[in-house]
């Protein structure tokens, strides 16, 4: 377990508090954050519209949303790069809106690496400690520990220009965590990396979070990043947080059509409500197909929108109970999965994703198939 600094220079440092289950290490140092009715305006445009969010100590939470949704604005307000027009932000119960950026003691990782080109890797990582006037022995030890955590020990003497983009981003992350800050803010740090490298660093970030226990606020528009790394995801749209939940909850049981469409690929079916038995609704499509779907919320209307994820639809070559005839309109081989689009007799289009298994051939366009799903595979949006 990495030890915390004996000497603390950051103004927001406080004695450790008891952490929640979100933190998986006994040495967690993360701070609790409370965002209360926060407002930020740019002229007539409201970038953050009375946003409230509580972040647990040591939690990894992701702000996920499209461009212009307000996620980077909220991160900048927390960092202190922008001022509030209303509301309050508290860290461990203490308001920080009047605390200067350099006194907040947060680690920051930007989309651009922002490394000093004339400094070695070790010098870049150790820069915050030198600015805080931490003694040389402690600095050298902490830099060595952090480089080892980020798998950079063999590159300590290199200049940034001598390293790949992925290695430079690891250096930027190492610099952000070397002081073991209670809060680390990350603004789309992986967006410039290729897919394979991005996926690798996602896993490393998750392991890093479990090791140091800082509270991490991560901003991205990439749903896979959010689903892979987060304890919870806050989905944002037009300056509002529209849903906050654990990744599986966001994906499987979104609260709105926007969340269902933004997080993952979706099949959305508008259907007539025929009846309800506990959490299960009986519905009928415009084409007359009667099926069941789960619902957490009461549905008082006569109609509802039902979400069915592409991987939850079964496809059969021959008729089977509770299936519908369909015609294949597109079929793509994506390696580990097959991506198939079909159209039902009533014109409803469905996307299906199924694993590539032995004996399963990619159907040809125009092939007649049968598709079906169960109540547990579908979800009624509120």
ZIHU-V722764 format. One record per backbone hydrogen bond with DSSP energy under -0.5 kcal/mol. CO is the residue of the C=O (numbers start at 1). NH is the residue of the N-H. E is the energy in kcal/mol with one decimal. If there is no record, write none. Layout:
# ZIHU-V722764
CO/NH/E
CO/NH/E
This chain:
# ZIHU-V722764
6/8/-0.5
10/13/-1.7
20/23/-1.6
25/28/-1.1
32/92/-3.4
33/55/-3.4
34/36/-0.6
34/90/-2.6
35/37/-0.6
35/53/-2.4
36/88/-2.1
38/51/-2.4
39/85/-2.8
39/86/-0.9
40/47/-1.8
40/48/-1.8
42/45/-1.9
45/42/-3.3
45/47/-0.8
48/40/-2.0
48/50/-0.8
51/38/-2.9
53/35/-3.3
55/33/-2.3
56/59/-2.0
57/20/-0.7
59/61/-0.7
59/216/-2.4
60/231/-3.4
60/232/-1.4
61/218/-2.5
62/64/-0.7
62/234/-3.3
63/220/-2.2
64/236/-3.1
66/69/-1.7
69/239/-2.2
70/74/-2.3
71/75/-1.9
72/76/-2.7
73/77/-2.1
74/78/-1.9
75/79/-2.5
76/80/-1.6
76/81/-1.7
76/82/-1.2
86/39/-2.3
88/36/-3.0
89/96/-2.3
90/34/-2.8
90/92/-0.5
91/94/-1.6
93/95/-0.5
94/91/-2.6
96/99/-2.2
98/100/-0.5
100/103/-1.3
100/104/-0.6
101/104/-1.4
101/105/-0.5
107/185/-3.2
109/187/-2.7
115/117/-0.7
116/119/-1.5
119/160/-0.7
120/124/-2.7
121/125/-2.5
122/126/-2.2
123/127/-0.8
124/127/-0.7
126/130/-2.0
127/131/-2.3
128/132/-1.5
129/134/-2.6
130/133/-1.2
135/139/-2.5
136/140/-2.9
137/141/-2.1
138/142/-2.7
139/143/-2.8
140/144/-2.2
141/145/-2.3
142/146/-2.5
143/147/-2.7
144/148/-1.9
145/149/-2.1
146/150/-2.0
147/152/-3.5
147/153/-0.6
148/151/-1.3
152/155/-2.2
153/156/-1.1
155/158/-1.9
156/122/-2.4
158/121/-1.9
159/162/-1.9
160/163/-2.0
164/168/-2.4
165/169/-2.1
166/170/-1.7
167/171/-1.9
168/172/-2.2
169/173/-2.2
170/174/-2.7
171/175/-2.5
172/176/-1.5
173/177/-1.4
174/178/-1.2
177/180/-2.4
182/31/-1.5
182/215/-2.3
183/107/-2.7
184/217/-2.5
185/109/-2.4
186/188/-0.8
186/219/-3.0
188/191/-1.0
190/193/-1.6
194/198/-2.7
195/199/-2.5
196/200/-1.8
197/201/-2.4
198/202/-1.9
199/203/-1.5
200/204/-1.8
201/205/-2.9
202/206/-1.9
203/207/-2.2
204/208/-2.7
205/209/-2.6
206/210/-1.8
207/211/-1.5
208/212/-2.5
209/213/-2.3
212/29/-0.6
213/30/-1.6
215/184/-3.0
216/61/-2.7
216/218/-0.6
217/186/-2.7
218/63/-2.9
219/188/-2.0
220/65/-1.2
221/223/-0.7
222/226/-1.7
223/227/-2.7
224/228/-2.1
225/229/-2.1
226/230/-1.7
232/62/-2.0
233/235/-0.7
233/245/-1.9
234/64/-2.4
235/242/-2.6
235/243/-1.1
236/66/-0.5
237/240/-1.5
239/49/-2.7
240/237/-2.5
240/242/-0.7
243/235/-2.8
245/233/-3.2
246/250/-2.4
247/251/-2.4
248/252/-2.9
249/253/-2.4
256/260/-2.3
257/261/-2.2
258/262/-2.3
259/263/-2.5
262/264/-0.9
266/268/-0.5
267/269/-0.5
267/308/-2.3
269/271/-0.5
269/306/-2.9
270/286/-0.5
271/304/-2.5
272/274/-0.5
272/284/-2.1
275/282/-2.7
277/280/-1.7
279/281/-0.5
279/295/-2.7
280/277/-3.0
281/283/-0.5
281/293/-2.0
282/274/-3.2
282/275/-1.4
283/291/-2.3
284/272/-3.0
285/288/-2.3
289/285/-2.5
291/283/-3.2
293/281/-3.1
294/380/-2.8
298/300/-0.6
302/273/-3.2
304/271/-2.9
305/381/-2.6
306/269/-2.7
307/379/-2.4
308/267/-1.1
309/312/-2.0
310/313/-1.0
310/353/-1.4
312/314/-0.5
314/372/-1.8
316/370/-2.7
320/323/-1.3
324/371/-2.5
325/345/-0.7
326/369/-2.7
327/343/-1.9
328/366/-2.9
330/341/-2.7
332/334/-0.7
332/339/-2.7
334/336/-1.0
336/356/-2.2
337/334/-2.5
338/340/-0.6
338/354/-2.0
339/332/-2.7
340/352/-3.3
341/329/-3.0
341/330/-1.6
342/350/-2.5
343/327/-2.2
344/347/-1.8
348/344/-3.1
350/342/-2.5
352/340/-3.1
354/338/-3.2
355/357/-1.1
357/360/-2.0
359/361/-0.7
361/363/-0.6
364/367/-2.1
367/328/-2.5
367/369/-0.5
369/326/-2.6
370/316/-3.4
371/324/-2.9
372/314/-2.8
374/377/-1.1
375/294/-1.3
375/378/-1.2
377/309/-0.6
378/294/-1.6
379/307/-3.3
379/381/-0.5
